[in-house]
Amino acid sequence: MSELTIGYAAMLEQFHPSEAVALTETAERLGFSGCMAADHFAPWVPSQGQSAFVWNVLTAVGERTTGDLGPGVVCPSFRWHPAVVAQAAATLEAMYPGRTWLGVGAGEALNEHVLGGYWPEAGERSRRMFEAVDLINQLFQKSLEGKDSKFAGEFFTMETTRLWTMPETAPEILVATAGPINAKKTGRSADGIITVGAPAEKIEMLLGRFAEGAREVGKDPETMPKVLQLHLSWAETDEEALANAMTEWPNGGMKFGKADIRSPHDFAAMAQLVRPEDFEGRMVISSDPDVHLRHIQGLVDLGFDRVYLHNVGRNQERWLEVFGEQVLPRLHR
């Protein structure tokens, strides 16, 4: 069983890339280890204000920190061909060996619609993602062997090629999912799973299905990364923590699927309907570090070995100090 690490979730929708890199560096100095950086083409709502290119930011993070790093998550399907994602991930791992991982997901129209292609329903998006994982795995493996390969699938074609810059070991592929069918497929196809905060019974189900899928193909789920991205709101007062959630991260209170919404301006209109009670059960909002500690520990106890925390407010440095001192040292597997 691997040790628990608590990393920093660099929300590139909220922070200028230089600030995001500096905050990640500060987080490591204060006891956090690792960085999950968001891959967005647009922020959720215009007031968040940013959306930097994730690979540039991860390279800068790699130069200025020593922990793990990876995109949380890239969609290897619409804006990106899987072979290009594979090249980006292989290059990052070649530069920072043993530190990087590739997080992938099925995508959201907010980011992927910019190319103007057809936006399919959820089932097809999932099939595309898993086919992309197969292509990336094949390209990694053949390139490590010094061989060319080609691919012809339902959604993707790759003509004969290889990755000429490869690390000694390919980066782990972690699939982001919150549904039982995809969790089981993830156990079969990927190296690990990423999910977001949810009620304990749902997470137990997801990790159980992930383990089933892994065992079906002869893998040991106990040795596979189980990664949690957790949004929270901490501030010096409960009122400020709630205000931060309402103004900075209203998407966290939207109790519906968001993958088909194309515009930050549409999200802003929907945000007018979000009420404080909509965050209940979805995100902890509290000024008490112990409340957050108990919630995070409860999720860790379900089996996660890596947790990346995102405080939704702009009060990042103060939050990093408080959690680095009062929360991180008390978390354990």
Residue pairs with C-beta under 8 A, 6 or more apart in sequence:
1 222
1 305
1 333
2 223
2 225
2 305
3 305
3 333
4 300
4 304
4 305
4 306
4 307
4 331
4 332
4 333
5 33
5 34
5 67
5 68
5 305
5 306
5 307
6 31
6 32
6 33
6 34
6 296
6 306
6 307
6 308
6 309
6 328
6 331
7 27
7 32
7 33
7 34
7 35
7 36
7 67
7 68
7 306
7 307
7 308
7 309
8 23
8 24
8 27
8 28
8 32
8 34
8 35
8 36
8 308
8 309
8 320
9 35
9 36
9 37
9 38
9 72
9 229
9 230
9 231
9 308
9 309
9 310
10 20
10 21
10 23
10 24
10 35
10 36
10 37
10 38
10 57
10 61
11 20
11 38
11 48
11 310
12 20
12 37
12 38
12 39
12 40
12 50
12 51
12 52
12 54
12 57
13 38
13 40
13 42
13 43
13 44
13 48
13 49
13 50
13 51
14 43
14 48
14 49
14 50
14 248
14 314
15 23
15 50
15 316
16 50
16 52
17 50
17 52
17 53
17 56
17 57
17 60
20 37
20 52
20 57
21 57
21 60
21 61
21 64
23 316
23 317
23 320
24 35
24 61
24 64
24 65
25 61
25 64
25 65
26 316
26 317
26 320
27 35
27 320
27 324
28 65
28 66
28 67
30 320
30 321
30 323
30 324
30 325
31 324
31 325
31 328
31 329
32 67
32 309
32 320
32 324
32 328
33 67
33 68
34 67
34 68
34 69
34 306
34 308
35 58
35 61
35 65
35 67
35 68
35 69
35 70
35 308
36 69
36 70
36 71
36 72
36 103
36 227
36 229
36 308
37 54
37 57
37 58
37 61
37 69
37 70
37 71
37 72
38 54
38 71
38 72
39 54
39 71
39 72
39 73
39 74
39 75
39 111
40 51
40 54
40 110
40 111
41 51
41 79
41 110
41 111
41 112
41 114
42 51
42 110
42 111
42 114
42 263
42 264
43 49
43 50
43 51
43 264
44 110
44 249
44 250
44 251
44 264
44 267
45 250
45 251
45 264
45 267
45 268
45 271
46 264
46 265
46 268
47 247
47 248
47 268
48 248
48 264
54 71
54 74
55 71
55 88
55 92
58 69
58 70
58 71
58 92
58 100
59 92
59 95
61 69
62 69
62 92
62 95
62 96
62 99
62 100
66 99
67 99
68 99
68 100
68 101
68 306
69 92
69 96
69 99
69 100
69 101
70 92
70 100
70 101
70 102
70 103
70 171
70 174
71 102
71 103
72 103
72 176
72 194
72 229
72 308
73 103
73 104
73 105
73 174
73 176
73 194
74 80
74 85
74 102
74 103
74 104
74 105
75 104
75 105
75 106
75 107
75 108
75 111
75 112
75 129
76 82
76 85
76 86
76 104
76 129
76 132
76 133
76 136
77 106
77 107
77 112
77 125
77 128
77 129
77 132
77 155
78 107
78 112
78 113
78 115
78 117
79 111
79 112
79 114
79 115
81 156
81 158
82 131
82 132
82 133
82 135
82 136
82 139
82 156
82 158
83 135
83 136
83 139
83 158
83 161
85 102
85 104
85 132
85 136
86 135
86 136
86 139
86 140
86 163
87 163
87 165
89 100
89 102
89 136
89 171
90 140
90 143
90 163
90 165
90 166
90 167
90 170
90 171
91 165
92 100
92 171
93 99
93 100
93 167
93 169
93 170
93 171
94 165
94 166
94 167
97 167
97 168
97 169
98 169
100 171
101 171
101 172
101 173
101 174
101 191
101 192
101 225
102 136
102 171
102 172
102 173
102 174
103 174
103 175
103 176
103 194
103 227
104 129
104 132
104 133
104 136
104 173
104 174
104 175
104 176
104 190
105 129
105 175
105 176
105 177
105 194
106 122
106 125
106 126
106 128
106 129
106 176
106 177
106 182
106 259
107 125
107 129
107 259
108 258
108 259
108 261
109 119
109 259
109 260
109 261
109 262
110 258
110 261
110 262
110 263
110 264
110 267
112 119
113 119
113 262
119 260
120 128
122 257
122 259
125 259
126 181
126 182
126 185
127 154
127 155
128 155
128 156
129 175
130 175
130 185
130 189
131 153
131 154
131 155
131 156
132 155
132 156
133 173
133 175
133 189
133 190
134 151
134 153
134 189
135 151
135 153
135 156
135 158
136 173
137 173
137 189
138 149
138 151
139 149
139 151
139 158
139 161
139 162
139 163
140 163
140 166
140 170
141 170
142 148
142 149
142 162
143 149
143 162
143 163
143 164
143 166
144 166
144 169
144 170
146 162
147 162
148 160
148 161
148 162
149 158
149 160
149 161
149 162
150 158
150 159
150 160
150 161
151 157
151 158
152 158
172 191
172 192
172 225
173 190
173 191
173 192
174 190
174 191
174 192
174 193
174 194
174 225
174 227
175 182
175 185
175 186
175 189
175 190
175 192
175 193
175 194
176 193
176 194
176 195
177 183
177 186
177 193
177 194
177 195
177 206
178 195
178 196
178 198
178 202
178 206
179 206
180 205
180 206
180 209
181 209
183 193
183 195
183 205
183 206
183 207
183 209
183 210
183 213
184 209
184 210
184 212
184 213
185 213
186 193
186 210
186 213
187 193
187 209
187 210
187 211
187 212
187 213
187 214
187 215
187 216
187 217
187 219
187 221
187 224
188 213
188 214
188 216
188 217
189 213
191 224
191 225
192 224
192 225
192 226
192 227
193 206
193 207
193 210
193 224
193 225
193 226
193 227
194 227
194 228
194 229
195 203
195 206
195 227
195 228
195 229
196 228
196 229
196 230
196 231
197 228
197 229
197 230
197 231
197 282
197 283
197 299
198 206
199 281
200 298
200 299
200 302
203 299
203 302
204 302
207 226
207 302
207 303
210 221
210 224
210 226
211 221
214 220
214 221
214 224
215 221
225 305
225 306
226 303
226 304
226 305
226 306
227 304
227 305
227 306
227 307
227 308
228 299
228 300
228 304
228 306
228 307
228 308
229 307
229 308
229 310
230 296
230 299
230 307
230 308
230 309
230 310
231 249
231 252
231 283
231 310
231 312
232 283
232 284
232 285
232 292
232 295
232 309
232 310
232 311
232 312
233 241
233 242
233 244
233 245
233 249
233 279
233 283
233 284
233 285
233 286
233 311
233 312
233 313
234 241
234 286
234 287
234 289
234 292
234 311
234 313
234 315
234 319
234 322
234 323
235 241
235 243
235 244
235 287
235 313
235 315
235 319
236 287
236 315
236 318
237 287
238 285
238 286
238 287
240 287
240 313
240 315
241 285
241 286
241 287
241 313
242 276
242 285
244 312
244 313
244 314
244 315
245 252
245 253
245 276
245 279
245 283
245 285
245 312
245 313
246 253
246 274
246 276
248 312
248 313
248 314
249 283
249 312
250 267
250 270
250 271
250 274
251 258
251 267
251 271
252 279
252 282
252 283
252 312
253 274
253 275
253 276
253 278
253 279
253 282
253 283
254 267
254 270
254 271
254 274
254 278
255 278
255 282
258 267
261 267
261 270
279 285
283 312
284 291
284 292
284 295
286 292
289 322
289 323
289 326
289 327
290 326
292 323
292 327
293 326
293 327
293 330
293 331
296 307
296 309
296 327
296 331
297 330
297 331
297 332
299 307
300 307
300 331
300 332
300 333
305 333
307 331
309 323
311 319
311 323
313 319
